Amino acid sequence: MNPLKLIVSILLCEAAGIIGSVFTIPAISGWYAGLQKPFFVPPNWVFAPAWTILFLLMGLSLYLVWEKGFKEKKAKIAIVFFIIQLALNVLWSALFFGLKSPFLAFVGIIFLWVYIAITIFEFRRISKKAALLLLPYIAWVSFAALLNYFVWILNA
């Protein structure tokens, strides 16, 4: 076990959440509060702890793959896909809350979902545990995509 790699992996993922929150927090009480939302939208307080836990799981997953090292090409490829999906995660917050565009965010979340799925596939080739740790994340993003879609349709 490499504690430094573990800490860096978790902090990298949590940092993505913090960057995303720069776009999210200012819009919650203003623009987002005024949107029509589907009946199944969770209360606002659910999102911060859910994402904190998901970013933790993502960090643990990244650590398990990184721990295998960069000597194998498949580990390098898997981590590249992970970094792309992490960037797309931040981009979604910028599109939805920063640009206030549910449509662009919906397009973005489709790309995010695809890259998460690819990351899970690539991680599974290296560590089944790493892939399993990403399943709650893709489930939550699937739910978020549904919410995003309905917010877009209800407010078009």
C-alpha positions as CSV (number, residue, x, y, z in Angstrom):
1,M,0.0,0.0,0.0
2,N,1.2,3.5,-0.9
3,P,-0.4,6.1,1.4
4,L,0.8,9.0,-0.8
5,K,-0.9,7.6,-3.9
6,L,-4.0,6.9,-1.9
7,I,-4.2,10.5,-0.6
8,V,-3.4,12.0,-4.0
9,S,-6.1,9.8,-5.7
10,I,-8.7,10.9,-3.2
11,L,-7.7,14.5,-3.2
12,L,-7.7,14.7,-7.0
13,C,-11.3,13.5,-7.1
14,E,-12.5,15.6,-4.2
15,A,-10.8,18.6,-5.9
16,A,-12.9,18.0,-9.0
17,G,-16.0,18.2,-6.7
18,I,-14.7,21.4,-5.2
19,I,-14.1,22.9,-8.6
20,G,-17.6,21.9,-9.7
21,S,-19.1,23.5,-6.6
22,V,-17.6,26.9,-7.7
23,F,-20.3,26.8,-10.4
24,T,-23.0,25.1,-8.4
25,I,-23.1,26.9,-5.1
26,P,-23.8,30.4,-6.4
27,A,-26.6,29.2,-8.7
28,I,-28.5,27.0,-6.1
29,S,-30.5,29.8,-4.3
30,G,-31.0,31.9,-7.5
31,W,-31.3,30.4,-10.9
32,Y,-31.7,26.8,-9.9
33,A,-34.4,27.6,-7.3
34,G,-36.5,29.2,-10.0
35,L,-36.5,26.2,-12.3
36,Q,-39.3,23.8,-12.8
37,K,-38.1,20.4,-11.5
38,P,-39.6,16.9,-11.8
39,F,-41.4,15.5,-8.8
40,F,-38.6,13.0,-8.0
41,V,-35.8,15.5,-7.5
42,P,-34.1,15.0,-4.2
43,P,-33.8,17.8,-1.7
44,N,-30.8,20.0,-2.2
45,W,-29.1,18.8,0.9
46,V,-28.7,15.3,-0.5
47,F,-26.3,16.3,-3.3
48,A,-23.3,17.4,-1.3
49,P,-22.9,14.3,0.8
50,A,-23.8,12.0,-2.2
51,W,-21.1,13.6,-4.3
52,T,-18.5,13.7,-1.5
53,I,-19.0,9.9,-1.1
54,L,-18.9,9.3,-4.8
55,F,-15.7,11.3,-5.2
56,L,-14.2,9.3,-2.4
57,L,-15.2,6.0,-4.1
58,M,-13.7,7.3,-7.4
59,G,-10.5,8.2,-5.6
60,L,-10.3,4.7,-4.1
61,S,-10.9,3.2,-7.5
62,L,-8.2,5.3,-9.1
63,Y,-5.8,4.3,-6.4
64,L,-6.4,0.6,-7.0
65,V,-5.5,1.1,-10.7
66,W,-2.6,3.5,-10.1
67,E,-1.2,1.1,-7.5
68,K,-0.8,-1.4,-10.3
69,G,1.7,1.1,-11.8
70,F,2.2,2.8,-15.2
71,K,4.3,0.0,-16.5
72,E,1.4,-1.7,-18.2
73,K,-0.1,0.1,-21.2
74,K,-3.6,-0.9,-20.1
75,A,-3.2,1.0,-16.8
76,K,-2.1,4.1,-18.6
77,I,-5.1,3.9,-20.9
78,A,-7.5,3.3,-18.1
79,I,-6.2,6.3,-16.1
80,V,-6.5,8.5,-19.2
81,F,-10.2,7.6,-19.5
82,F,-10.6,8.2,-15.8
83,I,-9.1,11.7,-16.1
84,I,-11.3,12.5,-19.1
85,Q,-14.5,11.4,-17.3
86,L,-13.4,13.5,-14.2
87,A,-12.9,16.6,-16.4
88,L,-16.4,15.9,-18.0
89,N,-17.8,15.8,-14.5
90,V,-16.5,19.3,-13.8
91,L,-17.6,20.4,-17.2
92,W,-21.2,19.3,-16.5
93,S,-21.3,21.6,-13.5
94,A,-20.0,24.5,-15.6
95,L,-22.6,23.8,-18.3
96,F,-25.6,23.3,-16.1
97,F,-25.0,25.8,-13.3
98,G,-22.3,28.1,-14.7
99,L,-23.8,28.6,-18.2
100,K,-27.3,27.8,-16.9
101,S,-27.9,25.6,-19.8
102,P,-29.8,22.3,-19.1
103,F,-29.6,21.4,-22.8
104,L,-25.8,21.7,-23.1
105,A,-25.5,20.0,-19.7
106,F,-27.6,17.1,-20.9
107,V,-25.4,16.7,-24.0
108,G,-22.4,16.8,-21.6
109,I,-23.8,14.3,-19.2
110,I,-24.3,11.8,-22.1
111,F,-20.6,12.1,-22.9
112,L,-19.8,11.8,-19.1
113,W,-21.9,8.6,-18.8
114,V,-20.1,7.1,-21.9
115,Y,-16.7,7.8,-20.5
116,I,-17.6,6.5,-17.0
117,A,-18.8,3.3,-18.7
118,I,-15.5,3.0,-20.7
119,T,-13.5,3.7,-17.5
120,I,-15.4,0.9,-15.7
121,F,-14.6,-1.4,-18.5
122,E,-10.9,-0.4,-18.6
123,F,-10.6,-0.5,-14.8
124,R,-12.2,-4.0,-14.7
125,R,-9.3,-5.3,-16.9
126,I,-6.9,-4.2,-14.1
127,S,-8.9,-4.5,-10.9
128,K,-12.4,-5.8,-10.4
129,K,-12.6,-3.9,-7.1
130,A,-11.8,-0.7,-8.9
131,A,-14.5,-1.2,-11.4
132,L,-17.1,-2.1,-8.7
133,L,-16.3,1.1,-6.8
134,L,-17.4,3.1,-9.8
135,L,-20.9,1.4,-10.1
136,P,-22.6,3.7,-7.6
137,Y,-21.1,6.6,-9.5
138,I,-22.5,5.5,-12.9
139,A,-25.9,4.8,-11.2
140,W,-26.0,8.3,-9.7
141,V,-25.0,9.9,-13.0
142,S,-27.7,7.9,-14.7
143,F,-30.2,9.4,-12.2
144,A,-28.6,12.8,-12.7
145,A,-29.0,12.5,-16.5
146,L,-32.7,11.7,-16.0
147,L,-33.1,14.8,-13.7
148,N,-31.1,16.9,-16.2
149,Y,-33.4,15.8,-19.0
150,F,-36.6,16.6,-17.2
151,V,-35.2,20.0,-16.0
152,W,-34.3,20.8,-19.7
153,I,-37.8,19.7,-21.0
154,L,-39.8,21.4,-18.2
155,N,-37.9,24.7,-18.7
156,A,-37.5,24.8,-22.5
